[in-house]
Amino acid sequence: MALFACAGADGFFEHVQLDAPMEGHRLYVADRPHLYPLARLADQYPPYAVLIADTNAARLFVFGRGATMRSGQVTGTKVSRSSVGGWSQARYQRHIENYHLHHAKELVDALEQVVREDGVEQIVLAGDEVIIPVLREQLPKHLTDRLIDILRLDITTPEHEVLKATTEALREHDGETDAQQVGHLLDQYRARQLAVVGAQATIAALTLGQVDTLLVSASSDAVHDDIGADAQVADGAGVNHSDGTPLSEQVVRLARTTGAHISFIEDPALLADVGGVGAMLRYRL
């Protein structure tokens, strides 16, 4: 749970109940809400879709914040060998293949609707070895780009086991993309392209609205000052030490108020050489 309270603002009191776990217990007293823990949870547990299918039916989930946000079933007409009658084997096989294709297209349509309505950026497929290849062939590019893993799960797998297995798949995928993101950031920075590193330059860029994506260590203590790390610090911008607000909170707060995407890097070693923070820019001034 996260609590926000202010006695001086007409007794303001707001609570946020979460299914996802928060690390430890902390109290912050300041003139503004402390957003870092909630922003990290949003990055750790984003909404994602899971489609588990076999050749006759499917289950579709949207998970987020450690809980089920949506679930549903898609059921087709079961095709059995008893319906073959006097058909030749080749004709029967074509019938089965056409049925599987139609079934896959229905599932892709349902998945596309969920992605659109729920703003899902990541997809996990699961199912048997017959329907998965057909599904893969029918996925349009914008859904293929969101596909992070394919798992072998039976369609009868309990919901809590589906959540656990897919959460682990997301963690593994995030570890891989974290390294890729930081590598791209450092390459861009060294080439003097659209990137800055270090708290001073990152806060300056955030203040000016230049930041497209903020990369910040998931370990708050790993974000530290770096005076002199980058000369491009705007007048009046940069690290503020006057109110005792942690640097990690300063950059996250600025990112939220300027519409920048926030990506938390779980391995603190990846950003250790640049003070735990950096940013990809929309433009340079």
Sequence and secondary structure as in RCSB ss.txt:
>XXXX:A:sequence
MALFACAGADGFFEHVQLDAPMEGHRLYVADRPHLYPLARLADQYPPYAVLIADTNAARLFVFGRGATMRSGQVT
GTKVSRSSVGGWSQARYQRHIENYHLHHAKELVDALEQVVREDGVEQIVLAGDEVIIPVLREQLPKHLTDRLIDI
LRLDITTPEHEVLKATTEALREHDGETDAQQVGHLLDQYRARQLAVVGAQATIAALTLGQVDTLLVSASSDAVHD
DIGADAQVADGAGVNHSDGTPLSEQVVRLARTTGAHISFIEDPALLADVGGVGAMLRYRL
>XXXX:A:secstr
 EEEEETTTTTEEEEE  SS   S     SSS   HHHHHHHHHS  EEEEEE SSEEEEEEEETTEEEEEEEEE
     GGG TT  HHHHHHHHHHHHHHHHHHHHHHHHHHHHHHT  EEEEEE TTHHHHHHHH  HHHHTTEEEE
E   TT  HHHHHHHHHHHHHHHHHHHHHHHHHHHHHHHHTTSSEEESHHHHHHHHHTT EEEEEEESSGGG   
 TTS S   TT S   TT   HHHHHHHHHHHHT EEEEES GGGGGGGTTEEEEES   
